[in-house]
Amino acid sequence: MIISSSLADIVLSVIYDLVVWFFDAVIHTFFREVRSRGTFNIPKKGAVIFVCAPHHNLFVDPVVVMTTSRKESGRRISLLTAAKTYRTWNVGTIARLCSALPVERAQDLVKPYEGTIKVENFGPENDNLVVLGEGTKFTQTAQVKGLIGLHDFLGNAKIKSIESDTKIVLQNPFQVKFDNPSKKDKRILDALQHGYPYVLAPHIDNQKTFQSVFNHLLKGRALGIFPEGGSHDRPTLLPLKPGVALMALGAVAQSEDPYATVSIVPVGLNYFHADRFRSSVVIEYGKPVTVTKKESAEYEKDSRKIVNEFLETIALRLEEVTVTCKDIDTLITIQAARRLYAPTDREATPLPLKVEMNRRLIKGYEKYADQPDVQDMKNSVAKYNKKLMQLGLRDHQVESLAGLNRFSVLITFANRVTRCLVSLCLSLPGLFMFSPVFIVASRISKQKAKAALASSVVKIKGDDVIASWKILVALGLAPMLYVFWAIIATHYVMKNGWAGQTSSWVVFVLCYLLNILITYSSLRTGEIGYEYFTSLYPLAYSLLSKQNDISQIEELKRERRQLSLQVTEFCERYGPSMFDDYTKFYRKYTHSYDGSDHDYSSKNEPSSADEKSTLPPVPLWNFADVPIFSQIADAHDDTESDDSDKEVSIAVNSASALDDQRLSGSFVESNKDKSHLRSRRTN
């Protein structure tokens, strides 16, 4: 049995490596640049939980994490995957080959039932917790702690008790805004007042899932989790649930080794245009949080304190490796400010430094947003950005605009047009051959984004599914397209007798490989041509400008230089008080980069972690009702987070038979992290 088990592990490891190797090639084809940072923080051995956020790219996120972690640290990550996805034939097959662990989610088991529902005495003055049904059979179809929702994805709520076939009491009301309601809120208000078709989802018991996780970690393996649950395109992180904390605590408690530990490594995924082909991504690994048995006695005294501080520490560590902002407009302005800060040789700045600069600017802005000079800077940058959009220019093109010496500009323009045309000619064969994939992938991904947006309450545009569907469509169509072109080429070669005595199958294989080579070469050549093409607009603008336009060009340049000074003054004024390594980091950002992987994690002023992710006292051996992923409604109204945690306390405290088996566990954090936590609680 031991030999067969070891053989099975070897086979699974080989399969995992082959799958990861294949998708590493896919990822590096889709993305122009994939950079990692902080990989020295990944433990080489022992149980590890990779906590990954934000989940901005549906199926791409887990692939990026698995491939990068395997390449940089040798760790094979088994991801917690939604059971709905795990059961599919395409993505689910890949998940099973990579030893993923399925997690059932209530929202994936939603079913419509006969009848309609409304809320008794629905209005802003009432608690809105009593649901009345017409033509319903709640005692047969609904479950306590399950979900009841309105059809058409208008919202859902948890069931506290089932009074009869036509009456249910909710744990928390449906989320809706009575003041200044949106179009969707108006639909919800009308539905809950007058009746509307409904759906139900069963209560999910997570006990088996937690035990599977414990068994996995006790073998010293690596686990990956996206605690936000489903993907989204919001600029902020969804609140964390206690599941990730209890996984580490539970695994340590079940271990017979007195020195057992579980390391939790925060992983930040930072994309530059996540939905675009040949964009860039930076994956950053933060400092691990280590869970041990050392403080088990303290945990026994106050489980609430330990788990809450644990979650807060994880949230802080995640914020150190992610770029989050309160709203999209502010994020766009901050990114523009970052570009203005380094006007010279900006393209030479490595992606990891750009990510860190975005993060620091956001923290500085959030802390000093009420200062008049900061507000003035934000408004000026936003105005400058708007002007660029009206002119059809990008910030990096402003400095290349020329109002004088048109002959020199003409020579440069002609040179780049020639290079662009040469690149276009060289890339045309591959572009023609592969164009059906581009067209179909683009259309299907947009349709999927539209459908995902309609079925979600957290997505803004649905951009988080576009890249994944582009890749999935390409993986399905590209082989068939290569076969099609290979058959045509083989027929042509054999018909003209160019193959001699060579078998037609050999010719087919060679033609198939040649097709791949042609499309890849066209891709690389096309990239070069596209770079030349994007540089033509400012040159053409300069050549065709009239006298008034020339004055506008000079004014735009002056405005950019003034804004650059304004952003620099902002950094110089507030940066040194927030970051110990201010001088070292900003000198490196604005001047040169030696390629080393310095630790520039922001240390002095962590932005606020999610204060809603708290957990009441819990006997941690009953995990049936502990949420693993963030719920859909968490992003709609954060108050539900508190309610769901109260539910956990009530559900778990009812298991009195298990109270004598309380979990003992602890976690280790640095003195600086402890000071952060104390400061946060004081504030």
C-alpha positions as CSV (number, residue, x, y, z in Angstrom):
1,M,0.0,0.0,0.0
2,I,2.9,2.4,0.8
3,I,4.5,1.7,-2.5
4,S,1.3,2.2,-4.4
5,S,0.6,5.4,-2.6
6,S,4.1,6.7,-3.3
7,L,3.7,5.7,-7.0
8,A,0.4,7.5,-7.2
9,D,2.0,10.7,-5.7
10,I,4.8,10.5,-8.3
11,V,2.3,10.1,-11.1
12,L,0.2,13.0,-9.8
13,S,3.3,15.2,-9.5
14,V,4.4,14.4,-13.1
15,I,0.9,15.2,-14.4
16,Y,0.9,18.4,-12.4
17,D,4.2,19.5,-13.8
18,L,3.2,18.8,-17.3
19,V,0.0,20.8,-17.0
20,V,1.8,23.7,-15.3
21,W,4.5,23.6,-18.0
22,F,1.8,23.8,-20.7
23,F,0.0,26.7,-19.1
24,D,3.2,28.5,-18.4
25,A,3.7,28.6,-22.2
26,V,0.1,29.8,-22.6
27,I,0.4,32.5,-20.0
28,H,3.7,33.8,-21.5
29,T,2.0,33.9,-24.9
30,F,-1.0,35.9,-23.7
31,F,1.0,38.2,-21.4
32,R,3.9,40.1,-22.8
33,E,5.6,40.2,-19.4
34,V,5.1,38.1,-16.3
35,R,7.2,39.3,-13.4
36,S,7.4,37.9,-9.8
37,R,8.6,39.7,-6.7
38,G,9.3,38.5,-3.1
39,T,9.7,34.9,-4.1
40,F,12.2,34.5,-1.3
41,N,9.2,34.7,1.1
42,I,8.0,31.3,-0.1
43,P,8.9,28.5,2.4
44,K,10.7,25.7,0.6
45,K,9.3,23.0,2.8
46,G,6.3,22.5,5.1
47,A,2.7,23.3,5.0
48,V,1.9,26.5,3.2
49,I,-1.4,28.4,2.5
50,F,-1.1,30.9,-0.4
51,V,-3.8,33.6,0.2
52,C,-4.3,35.2,-3.2
53,A,-6.0,38.5,-4.0
54,P,-7.4,40.4,-5.8
55,H,-9.3,37.9,-7.9
56,H,-9.4,40.0,-11.0
57,N,-9.0,37.4,-13.7
58,L,-11.3,34.4,-13.5
59,F,-9.3,31.3,-14.6
60,V,-6.0,33.2,-15.3
61,D,-5.3,34.1,-11.7
62,P,-4.9,30.5,-10.4
63,V,-2.8,29.6,-13.5
64,V,-0.5,32.5,-12.9
65,V,-0.1,31.6,-9.2
66,M,0.6,27.9,-9.9
67,T,3.1,28.4,-12.7
68,T,5.0,31.2,-11.0
69,S,5.2,29.4,-7.6
70,R,6.3,26.1,-9.2
71,K,9.0,27.9,-11.3
72,E,10.3,30.1,-8.5
73,S,10.0,27.9,-5.4
74,G,9.3,24.4,-6.6
75,R,6.1,24.3,-4.6
76,R,3.0,22.5,-6.2
77,I,-0.1,24.4,-5.1
78,S,-3.5,22.6,-4.8
79,L,-6.2,25.3,-5.2
80,L,-9.5,25.5,-3.4
81,T,-11.9,25.5,-6.4
82,A,-15.6,26.1,-6.5
83,A,-17.3,22.7,-6.9
84,K,-19.4,24.0,-9.7
85,T,-16.2,24.6,-11.7
86,Y,-14.6,21.4,-10.5
87,R,-17.5,19.4,-12.1
88,T,-17.1,20.9,-15.5
89,W,-15.4,18.9,-18.3
90,N,-13.0,21.6,-19.4
91,V,-11.7,23.7,-16.5
92,G,-12.8,21.0,-14.1
93,T,-10.6,18.4,-15.8
94,I,-7.6,20.7,-15.5
95,A,-8.5,21.4,-11.8
96,R,-8.6,17.6,-11.1
97,L,-5.3,17.0,-12.8
98,C,-3.7,19.7,-10.6
99,S,-5.1,18.1,-7.4
100,A,-7.5,20.9,-6.7
101,L,-9.9,20.6,-3.6
102,P,-13.6,21.3,-4.4
103,V,-15.6,23.7,-2.2
104,E,-19.4,23.7,-2.5
105,R,-21.0,27.2,-2.6
106,A,-24.6,27.9,-1.9
107,Q,-25.0,30.4,-4.8
108,D,-23.9,27.6,-7.2
109,L,-26.8,25.4,-6.1
110,V,-29.6,28.0,-6.5
111,K,-32.9,26.6,-8.0
112,P,-36.2,28.3,-8.9
113,Y,-39.4,27.1,-7.3
114,E,-43.1,27.6,-7.9
115,G,-44.8,30.6,-6.3
116,T,-43.8,34.2,-5.5
117,I,-42.5,35.9,-2.4
118,K,-42.7,39.4,-0.8
119,V,-41.6,40.9,2.5
120,E,-44.2,41.6,5.2
121,N,-44.7,45.3,5.8
122,F,-41.7,46.1,3.6
123,G,-40.3,49.6,4.2
124,P,-37.4,51.6,5.6
125,E,-39.1,51.8,9.1
126,N,-39.3,48.0,9.6
127,D,-36.8,45.2,10.1
128,N,-38.0,43.5,6.8
129,L,-37.2,40.0,8.1
130,V,-40.5,38.2,7.5
131,V,-41.0,36.7,4.0
132,L,-44.5,35.7,2.9
133,G,-45.0,33.2,0.1
134,E,-47.9,32.6,-2.3
135,G,-48.1,29.2,-3.8
136,T,-44.9,28.1,-1.9
137,K,-43.9,25.0,0.1
138,F,-41.1,26.3,2.2
139,T,-41.2,23.4,4.7
140,Q,-40.4,21.0,1.8
141,T,-38.0,23.1,-0.3
142,A,-36.2,25.5,2.0
143,Q,-33.5,24.9,4.6
144,V,-32.6,26.8,7.7
145,K,-29.3,28.7,7.1
146,G,-29.9,28.2,3.4
147,L,-30.5,31.1,1.0
148,I,-33.7,32.6,-0.4
149,G,-33.3,35.0,-3.3
150,L,-35.2,36.9,-5.9
151,H,-35.1,35.7,-9.5
152,D,-32.9,37.5,-12.1
153,F,-30.1,37.8,-9.6
154,L,-31.8,40.7,-7.7
155,G,-30.4,39.6,-4.3
156,N,-30.6,37.0,-1.6
157,A,-30.7,36.6,2.1
158,K,-30.0,33.8,4.7
159,I,-32.9,31.9,6.3
160,K,-33.1,32.0,10.1
161,S,-36.2,29.9,10.6
162,I,-39.1,28.3,8.6
163,E,-42.4,29.0,10.2
164,S,-44.7,27.4,7.6
165,D,-45.1,26.6,3.9
166,T,-45.8,30.3,3.3
167,K,-43.7,32.1,6.0
168,I,-39.9,32.4,6.5
169,V,-37.9,34.5,8.9
170,L,-34.6,35.9,7.6
171,Q,-31.4,36.2,9.5
172,N,-30.7,39.5,7.7
173,P,-32.9,41.5,5.3
174,F,-32.5,41.8,1.5
175,Q,-30.0,44.5,0.7
176,V,-31.6,47.5,-1.0
177,K,-31.2,51.3,-0.8
178,F,-34.4,53.1,0.1
179,D,-32.8,56.6,-0.3
180,N,-31.8,57.5,-3.9
181,P,-32.4,54.0,-5.2
182,S,-30.7,52.9,-8.4
183,K,-32.6,51.2,-11.3
184,K,-31.9,47.8,-9.8
185,D,-32.9,49.0,-6.3
186,K,-36.2,50.1,-7.7
187,R,-36.8,46.6,-9.2
188,I,-36.0,45.1,-5.8
189,L,-38.3,47.4,-4.0
190,D,-41.2,46.7,-6.4
191,A,-40.5,42.9,-6.2
192,L,-40.4,42.8,-2.4
193,Q,-43.6,44.9,-2.1
194,H,-45.8,43.2,-4.6
195,G,-44.4,39.7,-5.0
196,Y,-41.8,38.2,-7.3
197,P,-40.5,34.7,-8.4
198,Y,-37.9,33.3,-6.1
199,V,-35.0,30.9,-5.9
200,L,-33.6,28.7,-3.0
201,A,-30.2,27.3,-2.2
202,P,-29.5,24.7,0.5
203,H,-27.3,25.1,3.5
204,I,-23.8,24.0,2.9
205,D,-21.9,21.9,5.4
206,N,-18.2,22.7,5.2
207,Q,-17.0,20.2,7.7
208,K,-15.7,17.7,5.0
209,T,-14.0,20.5,3.1
210,F,-12.1,21.6,6.2
211,Q,-11.0,18.1,7.0
212,S,-9.7,17.6,3.5
213,V,-7.7,20.8,3.9
214,F,-6.3,19.6,7.2
215,N,-5.2,16.3,5.7
216,H,-3.6,18.1,2.8
217,L,-1.6,20.5,5.1
218,L,-0.6,17.7,7.5
219,K,1.3,16.1,4.7
220,G,3.4,19.3,4.4
221,R,1.8,20.3,1.1
222,A,0.9,23.7,-0.3
223,L,-2.7,25.0,-0.6
224,G,-3.9,28.0,-2.5
225,I,-7.1,30.0,-1.8
226,F,-8.8,33.1,-3.3
227,P,-10.7,34.1,-0.2
228,E,-12.8,36.6,-2.2
229,G,-14.6,33.6,-3.8
230,G,-15.7,34.5,-7.3
231,S,-13.7,36.9,-9.5
232,H,-14.6,40.6,-9.8
233,D,-13.3,43.8,-11.3
234,R,-13.7,46.1,-8.3
235,P,-10.8,48.4,-7.2
236,T,-11.1,47.1,-3.6
237,L,-10.7,43.8,-1.9
238,L,-13.8,41.9,-0.7
239,P,-13.9,41.3,3.0
240,L,-12.0,38.2,4.3
241,K,-13.9,35.3,6.0
242,P,-12.6,33.3,9.0
243,G,-12.2,30.2,6.9
244,V,-8.6,30.8,5.9
245,A,-7.6,31.4,9.5
246,L,-9.3,28.3,10.8
247,M,-7.6,26.2,8.1
248,A,-4.2,27.0,9.5
249,L,-5.3,26.8,13.1
250,G,-7.1,23.5,12.5
251,A,-4.2,21.8,10.7
252,V,-1.7,22.8,13.5
253,A,-4.1,21.6,16.2
254,Q,-4.6,18.2,14.5
255,S,-0.9,17.6,14.1
256,E,0.9,15.4,16.6
257,D,4.1,17.2,16.1
258,P,4.7,19.7,18.9
259,Y,6.7,21.9,16.5
260,A,4.1,21.8,13.7
261,T,3.7,25.1,11.8
262,V,1.6,26.3,8.9
263,S,2.9,29.3,6.9
264,I,0.4,31.7,5.3
265,V,1.9,33.6,2.3
266,P,0.0,36.6,1.0
267,V,0.0,36.8,-2.8
268,G,-0.8,39.9,-4.7
269,L,-1.8,39.9,-8.4
270,N,-1.2,43.2,-10.1
271,Y,-2.3,43.5,-13.7
272,F,-1.7,46.2,-16.3
273,H,-4.8,45.9,-18.4
274,A,-5.8,42.4,-17.3
275,D,-8.2,41.8,-20.1
276,R,-5.9,42.7,-23.0
277,F,-3.7,40.4,-25.1
278,R,0.0,41.0,-24.6
279,S,-0.4,43.0,-21.4
280,S,1.6,42.6,-18.2
281,V,1.2,41.1,-14.7
282,V,3.3,41.3,-11.5
283,I,2.8,38.6,-8.9
284,E,4.1,39.6,-5.5
285,Y,4.7,37.3,-2.5
286,G,4.5,38.9,0.9
287,K,6.0,38.1,4.2
288,P,4.5,34.9,5.6
289,V,2.5,34.6,8.8
290,T,3.4,31.5,10.7
291,V,0.9,29.6,12.8
292,T,2.3,27.4,15.6
293,K,1.2,25.7,18.8
294,K,3.2,28.0,21.0
295,E,0.2,30.2,22.1
296,S,-2.4,27.5,22.4
297,A,-3.0,28.4,26.0
298,E,-3.7,32.0,25.0
299,Y,-6.1,30.8,22.3
300,E,-8.0,28.8,24.9
301,K,-8.5,31.9,27.0
302,D,-9.7,34.1,24.1
303,S,-10.4,32.5,20.8
304,R,-12.1,35.6,19.5
305,K,-9.0,37.8,20.0
306,I,-6.6,35.3,18.4
307,V,-8.7,34.7,15.3
308,N,-9.6,38.3,14.8
309,E,-6.0,39.5,15.1
310,F,-5.0,36.7,12.8
311,L,-7.4,37.8,10.1
312,E,-6.3,41.4,10.6
313,T,-2.7,40.5,10.2
314,I,-3.5,38.5,7.0
315,A,-5.5,41.5,5.7
316,L,-2.6,43.9,6.4
317,R,-0.1,41.6,4.7
318,L,-2.4,41.3,1.6
319,E,-2.6,45.1,1.4
320,E,1.2,45.2,1.3
321,V,1.2,43.2,-1.9
322,T,-1.9,44.5,-3.7
323,V,-2.9,47.8,-5.2
324,T,-6.4,48.7,-4.0
325,C,-8.4,52.0,-4.2
326,K,-11.8,53.2,-3.0
327,D,-13.0,54.0,-6.6
328,I,-12.0,53.7,-10.2
329,D,-11.6,57.4,-10.8
330,T,-9.2,57.8,-8.0
331,L,-7.2,54.8,-9.2
332,I,-6.9,56.2,-12.7
333,T,-5.8,59.5,-11.3
334,I,-3.2,57.9,-9.1
335,Q,-1.8,55.9,-12.0
336,A,-1.5,59.1,-14.0
337,A,0.3,60.7,-11.1
338,R,2.8,57.8,-11.0
339,R,3.5,58.4,-14.7
340,L,4.1,62.1,-14.1
341,Y,6.5,61.4,-11.3
342,A,9.1,59.8,-13.5
343,P,9.1,61.7,-16.8
344,T,12.5,60.5,-18.1
345,D,13.2,57.0,-19.3
346,R,10.0,55.7,-17.8
347,E,9.9,52.7,-20.0
348,A,13.1,51.4,-18.3
349,T,11.3,51.3,-14.9
350,P,10.6,47.6,-14.0
351,L,7.0,46.6,-13.5
352,P,7.5,45.7,-9.8
353,L,8.6,49.2,-9.0
354,K,5.6,50.6,-10.9
355,V,3.3,48.5,-8.8
356,E,5.0,49.6,-5.5
357,M,4.9,53.2,-6.6
358,N,1.1,52.9,-7.3
359,R,0.7,51.4,-3.8
360,R,2.6,54.1,-2.1
361,L,0.8,56.9,-3.9
362,I,-2.5,55.5,-3.0
363,K,-1.6,55.2,0.7
364,G,-0.3,58.8,0.7
365,Y,-3.4,60.0,-1.0
366,E,-5.8,58.1,1.3
367,K,-4.0,59.5,4.4
368,Y,-3.8,63.2,3.2
369,A,-6.9,63.3,0.9
370,D,-8.4,66.2,2.9
371,Q,-5.4,68.4,2.5
372,P,-6.1,71.3,0.1
373,D,-2.8,70.8,-1.8
374,V,-3.6,67.1,-2.3
375,Q,-7.1,67.9,-3.5
376,D,-5.7,70.5,-5.9
377,M,-3.2,68.0,-7.2
378,K,-5.8,65.3,-7.8
379,N,-8.1,67.8,-9.7
380,S,-5.2,69.0,-11.8
381,V,-4.1,65.5,-12.8
382,A,-7.7,64.5,-13.6
383,K,-8.1,67.6,-15.7
384,Y,-4.9,66.9,-17.6
385,N,-6.0,63.3,-18.1
386,K,-9.3,64.5,-19.6
387,K,-7.5,66.8,-21.9
388,L,-5.3,64.0,-23.2
389,M,-8.4,61.9,-23.9
390,Q,-10.0,64.7,-25.9
391,L,-6.8,65.1,-28.0
392,G,-6.5,61.3,-28.5
393,L,-3.0,61.3,-26.8
394,R,-1.3,59.3,-24.2
395,D,0.8,60.7,-21.5
396,H,4.0,59.1,-22.7
397,Q,3.4,60.7,-26.1
398,V,3.3,64.3,-24.9
399,E,7.1,64.7,-24.6
400,S,7.5,63.4,-28.2
401,L,5.3,66.1,-29.6
402,A,7.3,68.7,-31.5
403,G,6.2,72.2,-32.6
404,L,9.5,73.2,-34.2
405,N,11.9,71.7,-36.8
406,R,9.3,70.0,-38.9
407,F,11.9,68.6,-41.3
408,S,13.5,66.6,-38.4
409,V,10.0,65.4,-37.4
410,L,9.3,64.4,-41.0
411,I,12.5,62.3,-41.2
412,T,11.6,60.5,-38.0
413,F,8.0,60.0,-39.1
414,A,9.1,58.5,-42.5
415,N,11.5,56.2,-40.8
416,R,9.0,54.8,-38.4
417,V,6.3,54.4,-41.1
418,T,8.8,52.4,-43.1
419,R,9.6,50.2,-40.1
420,C,5.9,49.8,-39.3
421,L,5.1,48.7,-42.9
422,V,7.9,46.2,-43.0
423,S,6.7,44.7,-39.7
424,L,3.2,44.6,-41.0
425,C,4.2,42.7,-44.1
426,L,6.2,40.2,-42.1
427,S,3.3,39.6,-39.7
428,L,0.6,39.4,-42.4
429,P,0.8,35.6,-43.0
430,G,0.3,34.8,-39.3
431,L,-2.3,37.5,-38.9
432,F,-4.3,36.1,-41.8
433,M,-4.0,32.5,-40.6
434,F,-4.9,33.3,-37.0
435,S,-7.4,36.0,-37.5
436,P,-10.5,33.7,-37.0
437,V,-9.3,33.0,-33.5
438,F,-8.9,36.7,-32.7
439,I,-12.3,37.5,-34.0
440,V,-14.2,34.6,-32.4
441,A,-12.3,35.0,-29.0
442,S,-13.1,38.7,-28.9
443,R,-16.8,38.3,-29.6
444,I,-17.3,35.3,-27.2
445,S,-15.3,37.0,-24.4
446,K,-17.5,40.1,-24.7
447,Q,-20.7,38.0,-24.6
448,K,-19.4,36.2,-21.5
449,A,-18.5,39.5,-19.8
450,K,-22.0,40.8,-20.5
451,A,-23.6,37.6,-19.1
452,A,-21.3,37.6,-16.0
453,L,-22.2,41.3,-15.3
454,A,-25.9,40.5,-15.5
455,S,-25.6,37.6,-13.0
456,S,-23.4,39.4,-10.5
457,V,-23.9,42.1,-7.8
458,V,-20.2,42.8,-7.4
459,K,-18.8,43.3,-10.9
460,I,-18.5,46.7,-12.5
461,K,-18.0,45.9,-16.2
462,G,-17.4,42.2,-16.2
463,D,-13.8,42.6,-17.4
464,D,-12.5,39.9,-15.0
465,V,-13.8,37.1,-17.3
466,I,-12.5,38.5,-20.7
467,A,-8.9,37.2,-20.6
468,S,-10.0,33.8,-19.4
469,W,-12.5,33.3,-22.2
470,K,-10.0,34.6,-24.8
471,I,-7.6,32.0,-23.7
472,L,-10.2,29.2,-23.5
473,V,-11.5,30.0,-27.0
474,A,-8.0,30.2,-28.4
475,L,-7.1,26.8,-26.8
476,G,-10.1,25.3,-28.5
477,L,-9.9,26.9,-31.9
478,A,-6.2,27.2,-32.5
479,P,-5.5,23.4,-32.8
480,M,-8.4,23.0,-35.2
481,L,-7.2,26.0,-37.2
482,Y,-3.7,24.6,-37.4
483,V,-5.1,21.3,-38.6
484,F,-7.1,23.0,-41.3
485,W,-4.0,24.9,-42.6
486,A,-1.8,21.9,-42.3
487,I,-4.2,19.8,-44.4
488,I,-4.3,22.4,-47.1
489,A,-0.5,22.8,-47.1
490,T,0.0,19.0,-47.1
491,H,-2.4,18.5,-50.0
492,Y,-0.5,21.2,-52.0
493,V,2.9,19.8,-51.2
494,M,1.9,16.2,-52.1
495,K,0.1,17.3,-55.2
496,N,3.2,19.1,-56.6
497,G,5.4,16.2,-55.7
498,W,7.7,18.3,-53.5
499,A,7.7,15.7,-50.7
500,G,9.4,13.0,-52.7
501,Q,9.1,9.7,-50.9
502,T,8.2,11.3,-47.5
503,S,5.0,10.1,-46.0
504,S,2.0,12.4,-46.1
505,W,1.7,12.1,-42.3
506,V,5.3,13.4,-41.8
507,V,4.5,16.3,-44.1
508,F,1.3,17.0,-42.2
509,V,3.2,17.1,-38.9
510,L,5.9,19.3,-40.3
511,C,3.3,21.7,-41.8
512,Y,1.5,21.8,-38.4
513,L,4.7,22.8,-36.6
514,L,5.4,25.3,-39.4
515,N,2.0,26.9,-38.8
516,I,2.8,27.4,-35.1
517,L,6.2,28.9,-36.0
518,I,4.7,31.3,-38.5
519,T,2.0,32.5,-36.1
520,Y,4.5,32.9,-33.2
521,S,7.0,34.8,-35.5
522,S,4.2,37.0,-36.7
523,L,3.2,37.7,-33.1
524,R,6.7,38.9,-32.2
525,T,7.1,40.9,-35.4
526,G,3.6,42.4,-35.0
527,E,4.5,43.6,-31.5
528,I,7.5,45.6,-32.9
529,G,5.3,47.0,-35.6
530,Y,2.6,48.0,-33.1
531,E,5.2,49.9,-31.1
532,Y,6.2,51.9,-34.1
533,F,2.5,52.5,-35.0
534,T,1.6,53.9,-31.6
535,S,4.5,56.4,-31.9
536,L,3.2,57.8,-35.2
537,Y,0.3,59.8,-33.9
538,P,2.2,62.4,-31.9
539,L,4.6,62.8,-34.9
540,A,1.7,63.2,-37.3
541,Y,0.0,65.6,-34.9
542,S,3.2,67.7,-34.8
543,L,3.5,67.7,-38.6
544,L,0.0,68.7,-39.3
545,S,-0.4,71.3,-36.5
546,K,-1.2,74.8,-37.3
547,Q,0.2,77.8,-35.4
548,N,-2.6,77.6,-32.8
549,D,-2.0,73.9,-32.4
550,I,1.7,74.5,-31.9
551,S,0.9,76.9,-29.1
552,Q,-1.4,74.2,-27.6
553,I,1.4,71.6,-27.8
554,E,3.8,73.9,-25.9
555,E,1.1,74.6,-23.4
556,L,0.4,70.9,-22.9
557,K,4.1,70.3,-22.3
558,R,4.3,73.1,-19.8
559,E,1.3,71.7,-18.0
560,R,2.8,68.3,-17.8
561,R,6.1,69.7,-16.4
562,Q,4.1,71.7,-13.8
563,L,2.1,68.6,-12.8
564,S,5.3,66.6,-12.6
565,L,6.7,69.1,-10.1
566,Q,3.4,69.1,-8.2
567,V,3.5,65.3,-7.8
568,T,7.1,65.4,-6.9
569,E,6.4,68.0,-4.2
570,F,3.6,65.8,-2.8
571,C,6.0,62.8,-2.5
572,E,8.7,64.9,-1.0
573,R,6.4,66.5,1.5
574,Y,4.5,63.4,2.8
575,G,6.7,60.5,1.8
576,P,9.5,60.6,4.4
577,S,7.1,60.6,7.3
578,M,5.3,57.5,5.9
579,F,8.1,55.3,4.6
580,D,11.5,54.6,6.3
581,D,13.1,53.7,3.0
582,Y,11.7,56.8,1.1
583,T,15.0,58.1,-0.1
584,K,16.4,54.8,-1.2
585,F,13.2,53.7,-3.0
586,Y,12.5,57.0,-4.8
587,R,16.1,57.4,-5.9
588,K,15.9,53.9,-7.4
589,Y,12.5,54.6,-9.0
590,T,13.5,57.8,-10.7
591,H,17.1,57.0,-11.7
592,S,18.2,53.4,-12.2
593,Y,17.5,49.8,-11.4
594,D,20.1,47.1,-10.8
595,G,17.7,44.1,-11.3
596,S,17.8,43.0,-7.7
597,D,14.7,42.0,-5.9
598,H,14.7,44.5,-3.0
599,D,11.9,44.3,-0.4
600,Y,10.1,47.6,-0.7
601,S,6.9,46.5,1.1
602,S,5.2,49.5,2.6
603,K,5.8,49.3,6.3
604,N,4.9,52.5,8.2
605,E,1.4,53.3,7.1
606,P,-0.7,50.3,6.2
607,S,-4.1,51.2,4.8
608,S,-7.2,50.0,6.6
609,A,-7.9,46.4,6.6
610,D,-11.4,45.1,6.5
611,E,-12.8,45.7,10.0
612,K,-15.9,43.7,9.3
613,S,-14.0,40.4,9.1
614,T,-14.2,39.6,12.8
615,L,-15.2,36.4,14.5
616,P,-17.0,35.9,17.8
617,P,-15.8,33.3,20.3
618,V,-15.9,29.9,18.4
619,P,-15.2,26.3,19.4
620,L,-13.2,25.6,16.3
621,W,-13.9,21.9,15.9
622,N,-17.2,22.3,14.2
623,F,-16.5,23.9,10.8
624,A,-19.9,23.1,9.2
625,D,-21.1,26.7,9.1
626,V,-17.8,28.6,8.8
627,P,-17.6,30.6,5.5
628,I,-14.6,29.9,3.4
629,F,-15.1,32.5,0.6
630,S,-16.6,36.0,0.7
631,Q,-20.3,36.0,0.0
632,I,-21.8,37.7,-3.0
633,A,-23.6,40.3,-0.9
634,D,-20.5,41.3,1.0
635,A,-19.5,43.8,-1.6
636,H,-23.0,45.2,-1.8
637,D,-23.3,45.9,1.9
638,D,-20.5,45.2,4.4
639,T,-22.9,44.9,7.3
640,E,-23.8,41.3,6.2
641,S,-20.3,40.3,7.2
642,D,-21.1,40.9,10.8
643,D,-24.3,39.0,10.5
644,S,-22.7,36.0,8.9
645,D,-20.1,35.9,11.6
646,K,-22.8,35.9,14.3
647,E,-24.4,33.0,12.5
648,V,-21.1,31.1,12.7
649,S,-21.0,31.8,16.5
650,I,-24.6,30.6,17.0
651,A,-24.2,27.5,14.8
652,V,-20.9,26.4,16.3
653,N,-21.8,27.1,19.9
654,S,-24.7,24.7,19.6
655,A,-22.3,21.8,19.2
656,S,-21.7,21.4,22.9
657,A,-20.6,17.8,22.5
658,L,-17.5,19.1,20.7
659,D,-16.6,21.8,23.2
660,D,-14.1,19.7,25.0
661,Q,-12.1,19.3,21.8
662,R,-11.3,23.0,21.3
663,L,-8.6,23.8,18.8
664,S,-5.3,25.1,20.2
665,G,-3.3,27.2,17.8
666,S,-1.3,30.4,17.5
667,F,0.4,32.6,15.1
668,V,3.7,34.4,15.0
669,E,3.9,38.0,13.9
670,S,6.6,40.6,14.0
671,N,6.8,43.3,16.6
672,K,6.1,45.9,13.9
673,D,2.9,44.0,12.9
674,K,1.8,44.0,16.5
675,S,2.3,47.7,16.8
676,H,0.2,48.1,13.6
677,L,-2.6,46.1,15.1
678,R,-2.5,48.1,18.4
679,S,-2.5,51.3,16.4
680,R,-5.5,50.1,14.2
681,R,-7.5,49.2,17.3
682,T,-6.7,52.5,19.0
683,N,-7.9,54.4,15.9
